């Protein structure tokens, strides 16, 4: 689907049916016809279009002649039976002459804010500012998703320490995987910001440089937050493994204690099952004497084990 919008300073916001100068062309999961139309009108290299639609493309900046390609990674929330999972998707931004093009296979949630005129000072003829606004919204979206992931992590941790079900362990593993995806994407986007600051992508003005420096600071803070979440998740898994080992040790102690206690009457009965002369074999109360003696010995050992906290 192709959307074309145009809003110049002191001008009206309009949705166009054809490509014009100073417009923003947004391609969401485009058809071959739409791709061909944009390529023919704007003379965009075919490898730029392919890279923008590649779901595994890494964040980077590339320039060919007077055409600039910027690849960003954005989070995507996927709802499943086991809750929400997070992956990252590719967003390609192509800037050429008087045109601004965005290409992506998946829906970008915050693009609606631009199209519904909720973003202040949004002009399609100011391409550097529009680029920085999109990057700013990207960082905000990362922060929003990270907070959701943080809440999900805390809930999963609480459930994990009161359960040993495989589903809870898988849930933690999926959250950890989502954190890794976010971490890689944020670091890659940070490299794109640094490339923009060095002037390798678009022409910068003094105010633009200050904005980019602020964006880099925000992105670095986001990187630290996600890194901290990674460390906390690793600590949680280590603590859970220690808890499992401790519980296993407790169970093994109790089983060992029970085996020792039960071995006393079993030993006595096996001895008195032998076909040889034994003490008390002529005593009519031999059975009760042996039973009481076995019980007293077993009970004494039980008390001893309780004192040393084995049971």
N, C-alpha and C positions, 0 to 999 in steps of 0.2 A: 504494500500500500504506500502510495506516495502523497505526501502533503507538502504544499508550497505556501509559505506565508511571507508577508512583507510588511515591515513597519519601519519607516525611516523617521528621523527626528522631525518633529512638528508635522508628521504625516499620520494618516489613519492606518489602523491595523486591518489588513485584508488577506483573505485566503484566495489564492490564485489557482487557475486551472492549467496554466502553462508557466514555464520557467522564465523569470525575468531577472534583470540585474538587481543587486542588493536584496535578494530574496534568500530565504532559508528553505532548502529542499530536504525534507525528512523522509527517508526510505526505511519503512519497517517491513521486514520480511518481503522484500520487493520481488516482483516477477521479472522474468528475463526481458520482457518488453520495457518495463520501467528502467531497468539497469541500462539497457541499450539506449534509451532515450536520453538519460542523464549523461552517459559516456559520449554520445555523439554531439550533444549540445555544448558540453563543457570541456570536451577533449581530456577526460580523466584517464590516466593509465589503467589498463585492465588489472594489473597486479594490485593496485590500490583498492579496487572494488572487491577483489577476491579476499584480500587480507581483512577487510572490514566485515566480511561475512563468514570468516573462519572462526568457529567457536573456540579454537585452541590458541588463537593468536595472542602473543604477549604484548604488554604495553610498550610502545616505542614511538619515535618520531622519524619520519622519512620525508625527504624533499627531492622532488624531481622537476627540473626546470622551474616553473613558477607555481607548481602545485605542491601543497603540503598535506601530508597524511599524519594524523595523530590517532593512535590506538589506545583506548582506555579499557579497563576491566571494571564491571559494575556487579554488585551483588544481585542475586535473584533468589527469592523465597519460593521454595517448592513445597506444597502441602501433600503429605502422604498419610498412610494409615498410622504410622508411628510418630506423627507430629510434623513439624516444619523442618525442612532441610534447606541449607543454603549452598548455592553454587555461584559461580561468577560467569558473566556473559561478556561478549565483545561489543564495544561501541567504536565505530570508525568515524572520525571527523576529517573531512576534506575541505581545505580552504584554497580557492583559486580565484584570482582576480576579484571580481565583485560578487562572488557566490560563496555560500556557506552550505555544506552538505553533511548530513549525518546519516549513517547507514548502520543498521542493526537487525538481527533476526528476531529478537525478543522485544516485548514492549518495555519502554523506559518510563517508569511511573511518573517521574517529576517533569517529563516533557509536557504533560497536560497543563502544568502551571504556566509555562510559556505560552502555549496555544490559547489558554483561557485568560491571558493578560494579567496573571497574578504576580508576575515578576516585575519589579520596578525598574525603570530605565532599561527596558529591553528593546533594542533596535537591531534589525537584521542588517543594516548597512554598517554597523560598528562590529565587525567580525571578531576582533581581538577581545572586545568586552563580552561579546556573546560566548566566546570560547571560555573565558574565565568564569562567566556565570554558570555555564554547564559544569565546569570542574568543581565550582563551589557547591552546586547542588549534588554533585556526585559524592563529595566528601560528607555532606550532610546526610545523604542517604546511607553511606557506610556507617556513620555514627548511629543512625536510627536502627539499622539492622544489627549492629554490634550490641546495642542495649537489649534488643529482643533476645539475642543469643546469650547475653549475660544472665537474663532472667531464666531462660531455658536451662542454662548450666546449673544455676542454683537449685532449681526444682529437681533436676536429674540427680544432683549430688545428694539431696535430702532423701530421695527415693532409693538411691543406691546403697546408702549406709544402713537401711532397714530391710534390704532385700538382697538375695543372691540369684535372682532370676536372670536368665540369659538376655531377656529383652531389655532390661535396665542397662546391662553392660553394652549392648549394641547401641542403645540410645546415646550413651556417653561417647562411644566411639564415633558415631555420626556427628555429634556436636564438635568433637575434636577435629574431625575432617573438615567441617564447615569453617572452623577457626583458621585452619591451615590455608584454605582457599582465600579467605579474606586477607590473611597476612600477606600472601604472595601478591594479591591484586593491589593492595595498598602500597607495598614497596615498589611495584612496577609503575603505578601511577605517579609515585613520588619522583621517579627518574624522568618521567615525561615532564613534570613541572620544572625540574631542574634544567631540562633541555630548553624549555620555553624561556626560562629566566636568562639563559645564556644567549637568547636571540636566535636560536637555530631553527625556530619554527615560524614565528610571525614577528612583524615589526612591533616593537614595544615603545610605549611612552613612559614618562617618569611615574605617572600614577599607576600604570599597568604593572611596573616593576614592584611597586610597594604592595599592590594587591597580590601578586604572585608570591612575594616573600611571606605574606600573611597566610596564603594558601599552603605554602610549604610547611610553615610552622604547624598549622592545623593538621596537615597530613602526617607530620612527624609525631604529633601527640596521639593521633589515631593509631599509628604504628605501634607506639609504646603501649597503648591500651590493649591492643590485640595481642601483642607479645606477652603482656602480663596475664591475659586470659589463657594463653598457651601454657605458660608456666604453672598457673593455678590448676589447669586441667591435668597436667602431668603430675602435680603434687597430689591431686585427688586420686588418680589412678594408683599412685604409689601407696597412699594411705589405705586405699581399698584393698590392695594386695596384702599389705601388712595386717589389716583387719581379718582378711580371709585366713592368712597363715596363723594368726593368733587364735581364731575360732577353731581352726583345725587342731591346733595343739591342745586346746581345752577339751575338745571331743576325744582326742586320742588318750589324754590323761584319764578321762572318765571311763572310757572303754577298758583301759589297762587296769584301773582300780577295780572295776566290776569283774574283770577276768580273774584278778588275784583273789578277790573276796569269794567268788564262786568256786575257785580251785580248791579251797580248803575242804568243804564237804565232799567234793568230787574225789580228792586224794584219800580222805578217810574211807569213803565207801569203796574205792578201788582196792585199798589195803585189806579191808575186811571182806573183800570178795575172793581173796586167794584161798586155795585149799591147803592151808597149813595151820598149825596150832597158833592161836593168837590170844592175847590177853582178853579177859572178859567173855570169851566165847561160851563159857558155861554159865555165865551170869544171866538170869532171866530178864534183868533190866538193861542188858547190854545195848539194845537198840536206842533206848531213851538216853542212856548215858552218852553214847556216841553223838546222838543228834544234838543234845544240849551243849556238849563240848564243842562241836563244830559251829554251832550258833554263837557261842561265847567268843570263840576265836575270830570268827568272821566279823562280829560286831566290834570287837576290839580293834581289828585292822581298819574297819570303817571309821571309827573315831580318830584313829591315828591319821588316816588320809584326810579327814576333815580339818584336823589341826594344821596340816601342811598345805591345805587348800588345794588338794587334788580333786576333791569332789564337792 
